[in-house]
Amino acid sequence: MYFFRLSEYYFTFTVEMRNRSIYFLLALLISASACQTKSDYKAMRAEVIKLHDEVMARNDEVVHLQMKIDTLLRNMDSLKIKNPALDTAATQIILTAHLNGLKVAEEKMNDWMHQFQPDTEGKSGEESVAYFAEEKKKIEEIDSLYTVRTKETSGYLSQQKFK
């Protein structure tokens, strides 16, 4: 009988220890994932800000192209004198379209910057990661738009040999 009680106690003790070990491991995993989420959102935020800085560095090129087109539009008479075969009406339409495209890209960047919230106060780690992932997509789209607009505009100006 004594042996039976001892083995019953041993069995109960091992089951309880196993359950406690499982709970401990589960708590440890949850804690580790919470720390991971916190560092994930910080890393994601850093990526977004780095991408923003890269796009902003290219903003000077956008502004320069806008000024160049604006100058060309104001001086269509002198362009016609330099190149009598130039269709100034068509050139004006094309330059205006390029200028508007550059303005749209710049406005999208400005709108994004005004709406971007780098502070994650009141959000969980998962919500912060999701927010920064979405913002990364938005700034990548703006980056692509900047690339397309500047290449198209620079290409047109080079092709037409506007200086």
C-alpha positions in Angstrom: 0.0 0.0 0.0 2.7 2.4 0.9 4.4 1.8 -2.5 1.1 2.5 -4.3 0.7 5.9 -2.5 4.3 6.8 -3.3 3.9 6.0 -7.0 0.5 7.8 -7.0 2.2 10.8 -5.5 5.1 10.5 -8.0 2.6 10.3 -10.9 0.7 13.3 -9.7 3.9 15.2 -9.2 5.2 14.5 -12.7 2.0 15.4 -14.3 1.9 18.7 -12.4 5.5 19.4 -13.3 4.9 18.6 -16.9 1.9 21.0 -17.0 3.9 23.7 -15.3 6.7 23.2 -17.7 4.3 23.5 -20.6 2.8 26.7 -19.2 6.3 28.1 -18.5 7.4 27.4 -22.1 4.2 28.9 -23.5 4.7 32.0 -21.4 8.3 32.2 -22.6 7.2 31.9 -26.2 4.6 34.6 -25.9 7.1 36.9 -24.2 9.7 36.3 -26.8 7.2 36.9 -29.6 6.1 40.1 -28.0 9.7 41.3 -27.9 10.2 40.2 -31.5 7.1 42.2 -32.6 8.4 45.2 -30.8 11.7 45.0 -32.6 10.0 44.1 -35.9 7.9 47.3 -35.9 11.0 49.3 -35.1 12.9 47.7 -37.9 9.9 48.2 -40.3 9.7 51.9 -39.2 13.4 52.4 -39.9 13.0 50.9 -43.4 10.1 53.2 -44.1 12.0 56.3 -42.9 15.1 55.2 -44.9 13.0 54.9 -48.0 11.4 58.2 -47.4 14.9 59.8 -47.1 15.9 58.3 -50.4 12.8 59.6 -52.1 13.3 63.1 -50.6 16.8 63.2 -51.9 15.4 62.8 -55.4 12.9 65.6 -54.7 15.5 68.1 -55.8 15.6 66.5 -59.2 11.8 66.8 -59.5 11.8 70.5 -58.5 14.7 71.2 -60.9 12.7 69.6 -63.8 9.6 71.5 -62.8 11.5 74.8 -62.9 13.1 73.9 -66.2 9.8 73.1 -67.8 8.2 76.2 -66.3 11.0 78.3 -67.9 10.5 76.6 -71.2 6.8 77.2 -71.2 7.3 80.9 -70.4 9.9 81.2 -73.2 8.2 79.4 -76.1 8.8 82.4 -78.4 12.6 82.1 -78.0 12.3 78.3 -78.6 10.5 79.0 -81.9 13.2 81.4 -82.9 15.9 78.9 -82.2 14.0 76.1 -84.0 11.5 77.4 -86.6 10.2 73.9 -87.3 9.1 73.4 -83.7 5.4 72.9 -83.2 5.0 75.1 -80.2 1.4 74.2 -79.5 2.2 70.5 -79.4 5.4 71.2 -77.4 3.4 73.3 -74.9 0.9 70.5 -74.4 3.6 67.9 -73.9 5.6 70.1 -71.5 2.5 70.9 -69.5 1.7 67.1 -69.2 5.2 66.4 -68.0 4.9 69.3 -65.5 1.6 68.1 -64.2 3.0 64.5 -63.8 5.9 65.9 -61.7 3.5 68.0 -59.6 1.3 64.9 -59.0 4.3 62.9 -57.8 5.4 65.8 -55.5 1.9 66.2 -54.1 1.6 62.5 -53.4 4.9 62.7 -51.5 3.7 65.8 -49.5 0.4 64.1 -48.7 2.1 60.9 -47.5 4.5 62.9 -45.3 1.6 64.8 -43.7 -0.4 61.6 -43.1 2.6 59.5 -41.9 2.6 58.8 -38.1 5.9 57.5 -36.9 4.6 57.3 -33.3 3.0 54.0 -32.4 1.6 55.0 -29.0 -1.7 53.3 -28.4 -1.0 50.5 -30.9 0.0 47.0 -30.3 3.2 45.6 -31.8 1.2 43.7 -34.5 -0.8 46.8 -35.4 2.4 48.8 -35.6 4.0 46.3 -37.9 0.9 46.2 -40.1 0.8 50.0 -40.2 4.4 50.4 -41.2 4.1 47.6 -43.8 1.2 49.5 -45.4 3.2 52.8 -45.3 6.2 51.1 -46.9 4.0 50.0 -49.8 2.8 53.6 -50.2 6.2 55.1 -50.1 7.5 52.5 -52.6 4.6 53.5 -54.9 5.7 57.1 -54.6 9.3 56.1 -55.3 8.2 54.3 -58.4 6.2 57.3 -59.5 9.2 59.6 -58.9 11.4 57.3 -61.0 8.9 57.1 -63.9 8.1 60.8 -64.0 11.8 61.9 -63.8 12.9 59.4 -66.4 10.1 60.4 -68.8 10.6 64.1 -68.4 14.4 63.9 -68.6 14.2 61.7 -71.6 11.8 64.1 -73.4 13.9 67.1 -72.6 17.0 65.4 -73.8 15.3 64.1 -77.0 14.1 67.6 -77.8 17.6 69.0 -76.9 16.1 71.6 -74.5 18.7 73.1 -72.3 
